[in-house]
């Protein structure tokens, strides 16, 4: 699983600007290190104010939502409906 987030063990920081089309460029050395090729799909998640990108592959996102707590007082249907509002 390839997870791209900032953490304490970051070796160096590269900066990319967001284009007017909201596109970013991933530095070539990161792509090489993580096996990202043109045409690969990435899934994006936001949690605790941080953006995480995961290279889409079977089981790649397993555990990504483990830190989120659900509202146990809501039924599944109530949860679905609240997400649609």
C-alpha positions in Angstrom: 0.0 0.0 0.0 1.3 3.4 -0.9 0.2 6.2 1.4 1.4 9.7 0.7 1.2 12.0 3.7 3.5 14.2 5.7 4.9 12.8 8.8 7.8 13.1 11.2 10.1 10.8 9.1 10.0 13.0 6.0 13.5 13.2 4.4 12.9 16.3 2.4 10.0 18.5 1.3 9.1 19.3 -2.3 6.6 22.0 -3.1 4.0 21.9 -5.9 1.5 24.6 -6.8 -2.1 23.9 -7.4 -3.0 25.0 -10.9 -6.1 26.9 -11.9 -7.6 23.5 -12.8 -6.8 22.3 -9.2 -4.1 20.0 -10.6 -0.8 19.3 -8.8 2.4 17.8 -10.0 4.0 15.0 -7.9 7.7 15.3 -8.0 9.4 12.7 -10.3 11.6 11.3 -7.6 8.5 10.6 -5.4 6.7 8.9 -8.4 9.8 6.7 -9.0 10.1 5.8 -5.3 6.4 5.0 -5.0 5.8 3.3 -8.3 3.4 6.0 -9.6 3.1 5.9 -13.4 1.2 8.2 -15.8 -2.5 7.1 -15.9 -2.4 5.6 -12.4 -5.4 6.6 -10.3 -5.1 8.1 -6.8 -7.8 8.2 -4.1 -7.9 11.3 -1.9 -9.1 11.5 1.7 -9.2 14.4 4.1 -9.0 13.8 7.9 -7.9 16.0 10.7 -7.0 18.8 8.2 -4.6 16.6 6.2 -4.9 15.5 2.6 -3.9 11.9 2.0 -3.4 10.3 -1.5 -3.4 6.6 -2.0 -2.5 4.9 -5.2 -5.6 3.0 -6.2 -5.0 -0.7 -6.0 -6.9 -3.7 -4.4 -7.0 -3.2 -0.6 -4.9 0.0 -0.9 -7.2 2.0 1.4 -7.6 -0.7 4.0 -7.5 0.9 7.4 -7.4 4.5 6.2 -10.5 5.4 8.1 -9.5 3.6 11.3 -9.1 6.9 13.2 -12.6 8.1 12.5 -15.3 7.4 15.1 -18.9 6.8 14.1 -22.0 8.0 15.9 -23.2 4.7 17.5 -26.6 6.4 18.3 -27.4 6.6 14.5 -28.7 3.7 12.4 -26.9 3.0 9.1 -29.9 4.6 7.2 -29.8 7.7 9.4 -26.0 8.0 8.7 -26.6 7.7 5.0 -29.3 10.3 5.0 -27.2 12.8 7.0 -24.4 12.4 4.5 -26.8 13.4 1.7 -27.8 16.7 3.3 
